[in-house]
Amino acid sequence: METFPWWSKAQIELAEDAKKFTDEVLVPIGERDALLRKFSREGLAKMAGKGWFGALIPKKYGGRAEEWGVTGAAIIMEETSRAGESAGGLGTTMFGSATQIVHNGNEEQKQKWLPGIARGELIGCITMTEPYAGSDIAGIETTAVRQGDFYIINGKKRFQTIAAAADLYMCYFLTSDKPEDRAKYNHLGAFVVEKGTPGFHIERMNDTMGYDGSYNCYLSFDDAKVPTFNRLGQEGEGWKIMMSGLNVERILNASPTLGPQRECIRYAQQHLERRIQFGQPTGSIATNQFKLADMIWKLYLSRLIVYYGAYCADLGKDVPVEAAISKMFSSDSAMETALEAVQCMGGNGIMKIYPVERLFRDAKHAQIAAGTSEILKLLIYRQGTRNLKNDLKVPQRVIDPELGLPLPVGKPLPKKTAKGEEDLLKVLAENYRTNPGLYMTLDDIKEWLDISDADLIKYLESLEKQGLAGCYRTRKGISLARVTYKGLQKANPPEYYKYRPSWLKDDQDFW
């Protein structure tokens, strides 16, 4: 594993140890368990002995978060993900229980659960998805109704990885169906449900494509009694707790795609160097070299964004975009890399005697779990455009008197005081020249005019009524405006809008 310049000495030593231990101990165990479709308890026990379950847990509770942090957790996940599904239980424990308890639990809750998690004695699982709530996770239907010192839970959860082997389940339930609470996302509660809770049981084991031995399950809550002690934070804070944990969850769902990419590359390279066809190694064929080149650059970029996101998270920064990009890009890269590795290996690529066949099936899971690539793109668009708001703002532009074309003005121009709707119409008409075909936002207009919000809306409604302007409305009211043909005629004479390129020498009457 290549290290990064910003890694600490402890993280570099962890990377070296994790690679060696995975190669020598975990890979033989993990690959065997995957072929048997067996939950890798032996592999988890070996990792527990290394103290890896405590990567995100403070030293006070038996962990090593101060030394390793999110970066260290990602390092462990990258390496162990090469060993079958051995990393699955480790990952869900770190982001499915440890993270939420560390950041949202009270001292009593931390003392009760964190030491056992750090020792690898308590395996964690996160439960969000339901039969009718997947990507729309705010639509959770499983209810939690308080009765004295307990919550009575009723509902179903599905697609819960390693659920049949877990001891702790990080769950989110509906605690309020009031419209005002839903509107403010104050309708959910966060709970730690313990194995053996009355009324709580595994409903069914899912037989999935890939993730062999991951014990993916449906869960059923039938008047399950969960102590109020097990609620994290206040009632109604479940959404906030869920969202705060998603960044680390996505980084730690991205990092296990890195190890499989490396495995795919090394097995593909092995075949390309050793498979002779038409009198030469298949690696001598340029198209196969291109395939390997694509695998390599995708791995490099995947590792860069994953560890950059982890580094920022360790600095205490909020990283929703970085986490989403790392999860989306690395999981898509893993899928593409596994597909090409199979192709490079030909018939051997679809044989279970090589791990590439399993890695190809597993890679599809990565594009779905912890947020599909499509949902992550929506998040990247929404949050990314907000983050880049100042950088994306287009400067004011005016018609250059010599060129007759719109050019940026540099420093903002002084605003003109709006004395009436005629001044507004002039601005809309000028926008027709500088940004043809585009509406103006209300903020765009106020860059040119010194005008109150009330007067702006009043003038726009008046111009619209006269047919001089067109307005686009949302639920909040007018949000965009433009000039109409009639408005252009009223604002300026026809000659004002004419433009003749300087290179046009032909003098025609048409102009």
C-alpha positions as CSV (number, residue, x, y, z in Angstrom):
1,M,0.0,0.0,0.0
2,E,1.4,3.4,-1.0
3,T,1.4,5.9,1.9
4,F,0.5,9.6,1.7
5,P,2.7,12.5,2.8
6,W,0.1,13.6,5.4
7,W,-0.1,10.3,7.2
8,S,1.3,10.2,10.7
9,K,4.0,7.7,11.8
10,A,1.3,5.6,13.6
11,Q,-0.8,5.5,10.5
12,I,2.2,4.5,8.3
13,E,3.1,1.7,10.7
14,L,-0.5,0.6,10.8
15,A,-0.6,0.4,7.0
16,E,2.6,-1.8,6.9
17,D,1.2,-4.0,9.7
18,A,-2.2,-4.3,8.1
19,K,-0.8,-5.3,4.7
20,K,1.5,-8.0,6.2
21,F,-1.2,-9.4,8.5
22,T,-3.8,-9.5,5.7
23,D,-1.5,-11.3,3.3
24,E,-0.2,-13.8,5.8
25,V,-3.3,-14.4,8.0
26,L,-6.5,-13.0,6.7
27,V,-6.5,-13.8,3.0
28,P,-6.2,-17.6,3.5
29,I,-9.0,-17.5,6.1
30,G,-11.2,-15.0,4.3
31,E,-11.1,-16.6,0.8
32,R,-11.9,-20.0,2.3
33,D,-14.8,-18.6,4.3
34,A,-16.2,-16.8,1.2
35,L,-16.2,-20.0,-0.8
36,L,-18.0,-21.7,2.1
37,R,-20.4,-18.7,2.3
38,K,-19.5,-18.6,6.0
39,F,-19.4,-15.6,8.3
40,S,-15.7,-15.1,9.0
41,R,-15.7,-15.2,12.8
42,E,-12.2,-16.5,12.8
43,G,-11.0,-13.5,10.7
44,L,-12.8,-11.0,13.0
45,A,-11.2,-12.6,16.1
46,K,-7.8,-12.3,14.5
47,M,-8.5,-8.6,13.8
48,A,-9.8,-8.0,17.3
49,G,-6.5,-9.2,18.6
50,K,-4.8,-6.4,16.7
51,G,-7.0,-3.8,18.3
52,W,-8.5,-2.7,15.0
53,F,-12.0,-2.5,16.3
54,G,-11.0,0.4,18.4
55,A,-9.7,2.5,15.4
56,L,-12.4,5.2,16.0
57,I,-12.8,4.8,19.8
58,P,-10.9,7.1,22.2
59,K,-8.1,5.7,24.3
60,K,-10.3,6.3,27.4
61,Y,-12.6,3.5,26.3
62,G,-9.9,1.1,25.1
63,G,-9.5,2.4,21.5
64,R,-6.8,4.1,19.5
65,A,-8.7,7.0,17.8
66,E,-6.2,9.5,18.8
67,E,-3.5,7.6,16.9
68,W,-5.4,6.2,13.9
69,G,-8.7,8.1,13.4
70,V,-10.8,7.9,10.3
71,T,-7.6,7.6,8.2
72,G,-6.5,4.6,10.2
73,A,-9.9,3.0,10.0
74,A,-9.8,3.5,6.2
75,I,-6.3,1.9,6.0
76,I,-7.5,-1.1,7.9
77,M,-10.6,-1.5,5.7
78,E,-8.6,-1.1,2.5
79,E,-6.2,-4.0,3.4
80,T,-8.7,-6.3,5.1
81,S,-11.2,-6.0,2.2
82,R,-8.8,-8.1,0.2
83,A,-9.6,-11.1,2.4
84,G,-13.1,-12.2,1.4
85,E,-15.8,-10.7,3.6
86,S,-13.6,-10.5,6.7
87,A,-13.8,-6.7,6.7
88,G,-17.6,-6.6,6.7
89,G,-18.2,-7.1,10.4
90,L,-15.3,-4.8,11.2
91,G,-16.7,-2.0,9.0
92,T,-20.3,-2.2,10.2
93,T,-19.1,-2.2,13.8
94,M,-16.9,0.9,13.3
95,F,-19.4,3.0,11.4
96,G,-22.6,1.2,12.5
97,S,-22.1,1.5,16.3
98,A,-18.8,2.9,17.4
99,T,-19.1,6.2,15.5
100,Q,-22.6,7.1,16.7
101,I,-22.0,6.1,20.3
102,V,-18.7,8.1,20.4
103,H,-20.3,11.2,19.1
104,N,-23.8,11.0,20.3
105,G,-23.8,8.7,23.4
106,N,-23.8,9.9,27.0
107,E,-21.0,8.8,29.4
108,E,-23.0,5.9,30.7
109,Q,-23.7,4.6,27.2
110,K,-20.0,5.0,26.2
111,Q,-18.9,3.1,29.3
112,K,-21.4,0.3,28.7
113,W,-20.6,-0.4,25.0
114,L,-17.4,1.2,23.8
115,P,-14.9,-1.0,25.7
116,G,-16.5,-4.2,24.4
117,I,-16.6,-2.9,20.9
118,A,-12.9,-1.9,21.1
119,R,-12.0,-5.4,22.2
120,G,-14.0,-6.9,19.3
121,E,-16.4,-8.6,21.7
122,L,-19.4,-6.7,20.4
123,I,-20.1,-6.7,16.7
124,G,-22.2,-3.8,15.4
125,C,-24.7,-3.4,12.6
126,I,-26.5,-0.4,11.1
127,T,-30.2,-0.6,10.2
128,M,-31.7,2.1,8.1
129,T,-33.3,0.5,5.0
130,E,-36.9,-0.8,5.3
131,P,-39.3,-2.5,2.8
132,Y,-40.7,0.9,1.8
133,A,-37.9,3.2,2.7
134,G,-34.6,2.9,0.9
135,S,-32.9,6.0,-0.6
136,D,-35.8,8.0,0.8
137,I,-34.6,7.2,4.3
138,A,-36.7,10.0,5.8
139,G,-39.7,7.8,5.0
140,I,-38.8,5.3,7.8
141,E,-42.1,3.6,9.0
142,T,-40.9,1.4,11.9
143,T,-42.4,3.1,15.0
144,A,-41.0,3.7,18.5
145,V,-43.7,4.6,21.1
146,R,-42.6,5.4,24.6
147,Q,-44.1,3.6,27.5
148,G,-42.5,4.5,30.8
149,D,-38.9,3.4,30.8
150,F,-39.2,1.6,27.4
151,Y,-39.9,2.2,23.8
152,I,-42.3,-0.3,22.1
153,I,-40.9,-0.9,18.5
154,N,-43.0,-2.3,15.6
155,G,-41.9,-2.6,12.0
156,K,-39.4,-4.2,9.6
157,K,-35.9,-3.5,8.4
158,R,-34.2,-5.1,5.4
159,F,-30.8,-5.4,3.7
160,Q,-28.9,-5.3,7.0
161,T,-25.4,-6.5,6.5
162,I,-24.0,-9.0,9.0
163,A,-27.3,-8.7,11.0
164,A,-27.4,-12.4,11.9
165,A,-24.1,-12.2,13.6
166,A,-24.4,-8.8,15.3
167,D,-24.6,-8.0,19.0
168,L,-25.6,-4.3,18.6
169,Y,-27.9,-2.7,16.1
170,M,-27.8,1.0,15.4
171,C,-31.4,1.7,14.5
172,Y,-33.5,4.6,13.4
173,F,-37.3,4.6,14.2
174,L,-40.2,6.9,13.7
175,T,-40.9,8.7,17.0
176,S,-43.4,11.3,15.7
177,D,-45.9,11.4,12.8
178,K,-46.8,15.1,13.3
179,P,-46.5,17.0,10.0
180,E,-44.6,19.8,11.6
181,D,-42.0,17.4,13.0
182,R,-41.6,15.7,9.6
183,A,-41.2,19.0,7.9
184,K,-38.3,19.9,10.3
185,Y,-36.9,16.3,10.2
186,N,-37.6,16.0,13.9
187,H,-39.6,12.8,13.5
188,L,-36.9,10.1,14.0
189,G,-35.1,8.7,17.0
190,A,-31.7,6.9,17.2
191,F,-31.5,3.7,19.3
192,V,-29.0,1.0,20.1
193,V,-30.9,-2.3,20.0
194,E,-29.2,-5.2,21.7
195,K,-29.2,-8.8,20.6
196,G,-31.8,-10.8,22.6
197,T,-34.2,-7.8,23.0
198,P,-37.7,-9.2,23.6
199,G,-39.8,-9.0,20.4
200,F,-36.8,-8.5,18.1
201,H,-35.6,-11.2,15.8
202,I,-34.1,-12.1,12.4
203,E,-36.9,-12.6,9.9
204,R,-35.0,-14.0,7.0
205,M,-31.6,-14.4,5.5
206,N,-31.1,-12.7,2.1
207,D,-29.5,-14.8,-0.6
208,T,-27.7,-12.0,-2.4
209,M,-25.4,-11.6,-5.4
210,G,-21.9,-11.3,-3.9
211,Y,-20.9,-10.5,-0.3
212,D,-20.7,-14.3,0.3
213,G,-20.9,-14.9,4.1
214,S,-22.1,-11.4,5.0
215,Y,-25.3,-12.7,6.6
216,N,-27.5,-10.0,5.1
217,C,-30.9,-10.1,6.7
218,Y,-34.4,-8.8,7.3
219,L,-35.2,-7.8,10.9
220,S,-38.6,-7.8,12.6
221,F,-39.7,-5.8,15.6
222,D,-42.9,-7.1,17.1
223,D,-43.7,-5.1,20.2
224,A,-40.0,-5.1,20.9
225,K,-39.1,-3.5,24.2
226,V,-36.1,-1.2,24.0
227,P,-35.0,0.6,27.2
228,T,-35.0,4.4,27.1
229,F,-31.4,4.2,28.2
230,N,-30.6,2.9,24.7
231,R,-31.8,6.1,22.9
232,L,-28.9,8.2,21.6
233,G,-29.5,11.9,22.0
234,Q,-33.0,13.4,22.5
235,E,-36.2,12.0,20.9
236,G,-36.5,13.5,17.5
237,E,-32.7,13.9,16.9
238,G,-32.4,10.7,14.9
239,W,-32.1,12.4,11.6
240,K,-29.3,14.6,12.8
241,I,-27.5,11.7,14.3
242,M,-28.0,9.6,11.1
243,M,-26.7,12.4,8.8
244,S,-23.7,13.1,11.0
245,G,-22.6,9.5,10.8
246,L,-23.1,9.2,7.1
247,N,-19.8,10.9,6.2
248,V,-17.7,8.5,8.1
249,E,-19.9,5.6,6.9
250,R,-19.4,6.5,3.2
251,I,-15.6,6.9,3.6
252,L,-15.5,3.5,5.3
253,N,-17.7,2.1,2.6
254,A,-15.4,3.6,-0.1
255,S,-12.1,2.3,1.5
256,P,-13.1,-1.4,1.1
257,T,-13.3,-0.9,-2.6
258,L,-9.6,-0.1,-2.8
259,G,-8.3,-3.4,-1.7
260,P,-10.4,-5.3,-4.3
261,Q,-9.2,-3.0,-7.0
262,R,-5.6,-3.9,-6.2
263,E,-6.5,-7.6,-6.1
264,C,-8.1,-7.3,-9.6
265,I,-5.1,-5.5,-11.0
266,R,-2.6,-8.1,-9.6
267,Y,-4.5,-11.1,-10.9
268,A,-5.1,-9.5,-14.2
269,Q,-1.4,-8.6,-14.5
270,Q,-0.5,-12.2,-13.6
271,H,-2.6,-13.5,-16.5
272,L,-1.5,-10.9,-19.0
273,E,2.2,-11.8,-18.3
274,R,1.8,-15.6,-18.3
275,R,-1.0,-16.4,-20.8
276,I,0.5,-17.0,-24.3
277,Q,-1.8,-16.6,-27.3
278,F,-0.8,-16.2,-31.0
279,G,2.8,-16.7,-30.0
280,Q,3.0,-13.8,-27.4
281,P,1.8,-12.9,-23.9
282,T,-1.7,-11.4,-24.0
283,G,-0.2,-8.5,-22.1
284,S,1.7,-7.6,-25.3
285,I,-1.6,-6.6,-26.9
286,A,-2.1,-2.9,-26.7
287,T,-5.8,-3.1,-25.9
288,N,-5.0,-5.2,-22.8
289,Q,-2.3,-2.7,-21.7
290,F,-5.0,0.0,-22.0
291,K,-7.3,-2.0,-19.8
292,L,-4.6,-2.3,-17.1
293,A,-3.8,1.4,-17.4
294,D,-7.4,2.3,-16.8
295,M,-7.5,0.1,-13.7
296,I,-4.4,1.7,-12.4
297,W,-5.4,5.4,-12.8
298,K,-8.8,4.6,-11.3
299,L,-7.1,3.0,-8.3
300,Y,-4.8,6.0,-7.8
301,L,-7.7,8.5,-8.0
302,S,-9.9,6.4,-5.8
303,R,-7.2,6.2,-3.1
304,L,-6.5,9.9,-3.3
305,I,-10.1,11.1,-2.8
306,V,-10.8,8.5,-0.1
307,Y,-7.8,9.4,2.0
308,Y,-8.3,13.1,1.4
309,G,-11.8,12.8,2.7
310,A,-10.6,10.8,5.7
311,Y,-7.9,13.4,6.5
312,C,-10.4,16.2,6.4
313,A,-12.8,14.2,8.7
314,D,-9.9,13.7,11.1
315,L,-9.4,17.5,11.1
316,G,-13.0,17.8,12.3
317,K,-14.3,19.2,9.0
318,D,-17.8,18.5,7.7
319,V,-17.1,16.5,4.5
320,P,-20.5,15.5,2.9
321,V,-19.3,16.2,-0.6
322,E,-15.8,14.6,-0.2
323,A,-17.4,11.5,1.4
324,A,-20.0,11.2,-1.4
325,I,-17.5,11.7,-4.1
326,S,-15.1,9.1,-2.6
327,K,-17.9,6.6,-2.2
328,M,-19.4,7.1,-5.7
329,F,-16.1,7.3,-7.6
330,S,-14.3,4.4,-5.8
331,S,-17.3,2.1,-6.0
332,D,-17.9,2.8,-9.7
333,S,-14.1,2.3,-10.3
334,A,-14.2,-1.0,-8.5
335,M,-17.1,-2.2,-10.6
336,E,-15.3,-1.2,-13.9
337,T,-12.0,-2.6,-12.7
338,A,-13.5,-5.9,-11.8
339,L,-15.3,-6.2,-15.1
340,E,-12.1,-5.5,-17.0
341,A,-10.0,-7.9,-14.9
342,V,-12.5,-10.6,-15.7
343,Q,-12.1,-9.8,-19.4
344,C,-8.3,-9.8,-19.2
345,M,-8.4,-13.2,-17.6
346,G,-10.9,-14.7,-20.0
347,G,-12.4,-18.0,-18.9
348,N,-10.3,-18.0,-15.8
349,G,-11.9,-14.7,-14.8
350,I,-15.3,-16.3,-14.3
351,M,-13.8,-19.3,-12.3
352,K,-14.2,-19.4,-8.6
353,I,-10.6,-20.6,-8.2
354,Y,-9.6,-16.9,-8.6
355,P,-11.0,-14.2,-6.3
356,V,-11.7,-11.9,-9.3
357,E,-15.0,-13.7,-9.9
358,R,-16.2,-12.9,-6.3
359,L,-14.8,-9.4,-6.4
360,F,-16.9,-8.7,-9.6
361,R,-20.1,-9.8,-7.8
362,D,-19.1,-7.8,-4.7
363,A,-18.4,-4.7,-6.6
364,K,-22.1,-4.3,-7.5
365,H,-23.0,-4.1,-3.8
366,A,-20.6,-1.2,-3.3
367,Q,-22.5,0.9,-5.9
368,I,-25.7,0.4,-3.9
369,A,-24.9,0.2,-0.2
370,A,-24.5,3.4,1.9
371,G,-26.2,5.4,-0.9
372,T,-26.5,4.5,-4.5
373,S,-24.2,6.2,-7.0
374,E,-27.3,8.1,-8.3
375,I,-28.3,9.3,-4.9
376,L,-24.7,10.4,-4.2
377,K,-24.7,12.4,-7.4
378,L,-27.8,14.3,-6.3
379,L,-26.1,15.0,-3.0
380,I,-22.9,16.2,-4.7
381,Y,-25.0,18.4,-7.0
382,R,-27.0,20.0,-4.2
383,Q,-24.3,20.4,-1.6
384,G,-21.6,21.0,-4.1
385,T,-23.4,23.9,-5.8
386,R,-23.9,25.4,-2.3
387,N,-20.3,25.0,-1.4
388,L,-19.1,26.5,-4.6
389,K,-21.7,29.3,-4.6
390,N,-19.3,32.2,-4.6
391,D,-16.9,30.5,-7.1
392,L,-19.8,29.7,-9.5
393,K,-21.2,33.3,-9.5
394,V,-21.0,34.7,-13.0
395,P,-19.7,38.4,-13.0
396,Q,-21.7,41.3,-14.3
397,R,-21.3,41.8,-18.0
398,V,-22.0,44.8,-20.2
399,I,-21.9,45.4,-24.0
400,D,-18.4,46.6,-24.9
401,P,-18.9,49.8,-27.0
402,E,-16.1,48.9,-29.5
403,L,-16.8,45.2,-29.9
404,G,-20.5,45.2,-29.5
405,L,-20.2,42.0,-27.4
406,P,-20.8,41.4,-23.7
407,L,-17.7,41.4,-21.5
408,P,-17.1,41.0,-17.8
409,V,-16.9,44.4,-16.0
410,G,-14.4,43.3,-13.3
411,K,-15.5,45.2,-10.2
412,P,-19.3,45.5,-9.7
413,L,-20.8,48.6,-11.2
414,P,-22.6,51.2,-9.0
415,K,-26.3,50.4,-8.6
416,K,-28.9,52.6,-10.1
417,T,-31.8,53.7,-7.8
418,A,-35.0,52.2,-9.1
419,K,-37.5,55.0,-9.4
420,G,-40.2,53.0,-11.2
421,E,-40.9,50.0,-13.3
422,E,-39.3,51.6,-16.3
423,D,-35.9,51.2,-14.7
424,L,-36.6,47.5,-14.1
425,L,-37.7,47.0,-17.7
426,K,-34.4,48.6,-18.9
427,V,-32.4,46.0,-16.8
428,L,-34.5,43.1,-18.2
429,A,-34.0,44.4,-21.7
430,E,-30.2,44.7,-21.2
431,N,-30.1,41.1,-20.0
432,Y,-31.6,40.1,-23.4
433,R,-28.4,41.6,-25.0
434,T,-25.8,40.2,-22.5
435,N,-27.4,36.8,-21.6
436,P,-29.7,36.0,-24.5
437,G,-32.4,33.4,-23.8
438,L,-31.8,33.5,-20.0
439,Y,-34.1,34.7,-17.2
440,M,-32.7,36.8,-14.4
441,T,-32.9,35.8,-10.7
442,L,-34.1,38.4,-8.3
443,D,-30.6,38.7,-7.0
444,D,-29.3,39.3,-10.5
445,I,-31.7,42.2,-10.9
446,K,-30.6,43.7,-7.5
447,E,-27.0,43.7,-8.7
448,W,-28.1,46.5,-11.1
449,L,-30.8,48.2,-9.2
450,D,-31.1,49.6,-5.6
451,I,-34.6,48.3,-4.9
452,S,-36.5,46.7,-2.1
453,D,-37.9,43.2,-2.4
454,A,-41.4,44.5,-2.1
455,D,-41.0,47.1,-4.9
456,L,-39.2,44.5,-7.1
457,I,-42.1,42.1,-6.8
458,K,-44.6,44.9,-7.3
459,Y,-42.9,46.2,-10.5
460,L,-42.5,42.7,-11.9
461,E,-46.2,41.9,-11.4
462,S,-47.1,45.1,-13.0
463,L,-44.8,44.5,-16.0
464,E,-46.1,41.0,-16.3
465,K,-49.7,42.2,-16.3
466,Q,-48.9,44.6,-19.2
467,G,-47.2,41.8,-21.1
468,L,-43.8,43.5,-20.9
469,A,-42.2,40.8,-18.7
470,G,-42.5,37.1,-18.1
471,C,-42.1,35.5,-14.7
472,Y,-41.3,32.0,-13.4
473,R,-42.8,31.1,-10.1
474,T,-42.0,28.5,-7.4
475,R,-44.0,27.7,-4.3
476,K,-42.3,30.7,-2.7
477,G,-43.4,33.1,-5.5
478,I,-41.6,34.8,-8.4
479,S,-38.0,33.5,-8.7
480,L,-37.0,34.4,-12.3
481,A,-38.0,37.1,-14.8
482,R,-37.4,38.1,-18.4
483,V,-38.3,40.7,-20.9
484,T,-40.9,39.9,-23.6
485,Y,-40.9,41.0,-27.2
486,K,-43.3,43.8,-26.4
487,G,-41.1,44.8,-23.5
488,L,-38.0,45.0,-25.8
489,Q,-40.0,47.3,-28.0
490,K,-41.0,49.6,-25.2
491,A,-37.5,49.7,-23.5
492,N,-35.4,50.7,-26.5
493,P,-35.7,51.4,-30.3
494,P,-34.9,48.5,-32.6
495,E,-31.5,49.9,-33.5
496,Y,-30.4,49.4,-29.9
497,Y,-30.4,45.6,-30.2
498,K,-28.5,45.4,-33.5
499,Y,-25.0,43.9,-33.7
500,R,-22.9,43.6,-36.8
501,P,-19.6,41.7,-36.6
502,S,-16.6,43.8,-37.6
503,W,-15.4,41.1,-40.0
504,L,-18.7,41.3,-42.0
505,K,-17.7,43.4,-45.0
506,D,-20.7,42.7,-47.3
507,D,-23.0,45.7,-47.1
508,Q,-26.6,44.5,-47.5
509,D,-29.9,46.3,-47.3
510,F,-31.0,43.6,-44.9
511,W,-29.1,45.3,-42.1
